[in-house]
């Protein structure tokens, strides 16, 4: 899915010629993609030192002239005086709750400050998961997400919080940006996705009461077995969607 979204960004940006580019909330995948584009010079931001180390390790020898910056958008002077032709906010809004709780409404005005006139902001997000599923595969996805999030909360950490596309477009306009395009990408989750989410939950078990962690682990085992059985039977359906919103500083 990410590759389709990245391709859509490239198609939109190609006539503009890229230019000075910022990955406003980077990771190995998004930065590796940007390194393959004409984006230059390229800067990438992360608020987590461990994530910074993971990116450097994962892209060892590939960074070249790209600049990796440790910082938080809640810091008023962060990247002060710098502006960019292109800013990529790849699932940044959903991740913000872990680093700047209750600051989601401040993100777009903050990113507007680092956009040059005519600059483009690409917001990639995940539409919040529907509260109910119409089929067994969708129900499995919901149960997987609920177990993962329960483990995260029980460990004392904060879950990611996704926002709808309509909220994003409304707040982009409120920040003084012009929304000029949008696109949705239906999601087909597979057994590997279920396994990865359950691994996230299991990673929190050492900080949870042992009896409760054991019960959650048993439940995770059953969910994974169901996912593998469903995948083997070809039982997969569209459930949820990602979106891309393109905004410009006019």
N, C-alpha and C positions, 0 to 999 in steps of 0.2 A: 504494500500500500504506500509506504513512504516513497518508493521509487516513482510511483505514478504521480504523487504530489510534487516531488522534486522536478519531474519532467514538465509538469504544468507551470511551475515557477520559471523554469528555463525558457519555455515557449513564450511566456509573457515578458520575460526580461530581455530576450534576444534582440528585439528591435531597439531597445533602450541602450544596449551596449554595456550593461553592468556598471563597473566603476568601483569606487571605494565601498567595500561591503562589510557589514557587521553581522555576525551570528550572535544574536542577543542572549541566547541561552543554549550553549553548545553541548554536543555530545559526540561520540566517535562517529556515529552514522552521518549526522548532518554535516560535520566538519569534513569528513572524508568526501562527501558529495561536493561540497563547495570547493574543495581543493581540485576537483576535476573540471570546474567551470572557469570561464574567463574572469571571474571576480578577482579584482586586484586593485589596491592592496587589500588584504583580508585580515580582519580581526575577529576574535571569538571570545565570548564572555562565559564564565562559569562562577557560581557563587559558592561552590564546594571545592575545598582543597583536594579531597579524595577524588572527586570527579576530574579535576584538573590533572591529577597524577594518572588517572585511568586513560584520559585522552592522550596525554604525552606518551604513555606506554603503548596504547593501541595504535597510535599513528607515528611511532618512532621512525624517523628517517623520511617521513612524508610531509612534515609541516613546512619545510622550506622557509620562505619569508613570512609565513602566516604568524600573526601575533596572538598568543593565548593570554587572556587577562583574567585575573581573579578579582571579583568584585560583586557588589550587590546593587541593584537598581534603586534600593531605598536610600542609598548614600547620595546626598545632593550633589556632591562634587565629582562623583564617579564619571569619568570620560568627559569632564567639563571642557568646553571649547572645541570638541571634536564633532564633526558631522560626516554623514555617510550618504551615498547615493542609494544604497540598498540596505535594508535591515530585515533580517529573517528572525521571526519569533516562532520557532518550531516547537509546538506544545509547551511553550513557556508559560502561558497563562495558567494551564492546569497544574504546572509544577510549582507555581508561585506560593501556594499555601504552605509549602514546606520551608520556605526561606523568608517570606514576607507576609505572614498571615494578615488577612483582611486588607491587603494592599492592592487587590486586583484592579480596583477602579483607578488607581494611580499609575498603572503600567503604561497605558497608551499616551497620556500626557508626558510621561517621562521619556518614552521612546521618541516622541515627536521632537523633543529637544535635540536629539542627535541626528535628525533627518535634515538634509539640505533641502532648499526649495526645489520642488519637483521630485524629491526623493520618494522611493517606493517602500512601503512596509508590507511584508508578507506574513500574515497570521495563520498558522496551521493549528487546528484544534480538533478535539474529539467531542462530538455531540454527547451530552450526558446520556448514560445508558437508560433505555426505557424501563419504567418500574415493573413492567410485566412482560412476559414472553408469550408468544403465540404457539410455540412448538417446543419439543424436548431439548433441542440444541440451544435455543435461546435461554431456556430455564437453566441449563448447565452453565452457560456463560454468567448468568446472574448469580448463581450459587458460588461459582468460582470467585467472582469479584467480591461477594459478601464475606467469604472466608478470608481472602487476602486482606481486605480492609479491616476486618475484625482483629486479625493478628497485628496489623500495623498499630491500631488504636490501643490494643491491650499492652503493647510493648512501650507505649508512651510517645510514639512518633505520630506525625500528622500525615494524613492521606492526601494524595493529589485531589484537586477539586476542579472538575471540568465545567466549562460554561458554554451555553448554546451559541450557535452562530448568530442568532438575532441579537443576543446581548452584546456580542463582539462588535457587530456592525453599528449598533446604537451608541456604544461607548467610543468607537473610533470617530464617529461624527461629532460626538460631544467634545472630543479632544482636538477638534479643528482639522480633521483629516477627511479627505473625500474618498468614499468607497467606490471603486471603479470596476471591480469584478469579483465574482465568487464562484466556487465550484464545490460540489460534494462528491465523496468517494465512499460508496457502500462497502461495508466490511464483511468479509467471510472469515471468521475465526476458525482456527484448526486446533488439533490436539496439542501441538507444540506451544501454542499461545496459552492454553490452559496450564500446561506443565510449567511454563515460565512464571505465570502469575502465582501458582502454588509455591514455587521456589521462593518467590518474594515473601510470601507468608511464612514459610518454614524458616526463613532467615531471621524472623523475629522471635521464634520459639524460645531461644535461650533466655529471653527477658520476660517470659510469661510464666505464670504458675505451672509447675510441671504436670499436674493432673490435667489442667485445662489444655496445655500444649499437646499432651498425649491424645486427648479427645479430638482436638483440631487436626492433628496429624492423621488420625484414623479416617476422619472425614475427607481430608485431602487425598488420601490413598483411594478412597471410593470414587471421588470425583474424577481423578486421573484415569482410573480404570474405565469409567463410563465414557470419558472423552476418547480414549483409544479404541474402545469397542464401537462407538458411533462413527469415528473416522474410518475404521476398517470397513464399515458397512456403507460408507459413502454418505453418511448423514450429516451434512453441513448446510447451513442456510445463512442468508444475509441477516445480520443482526447489528443495527447501529451504523453510524457513518462518521468519517472524518470530514473536515471541511478546510478549504483554503479561501481566505479573504484578502484581497489586494486593495491597499489604501495608498493614497498619494497626498503629499504635502503640497497644496496648490499655492 
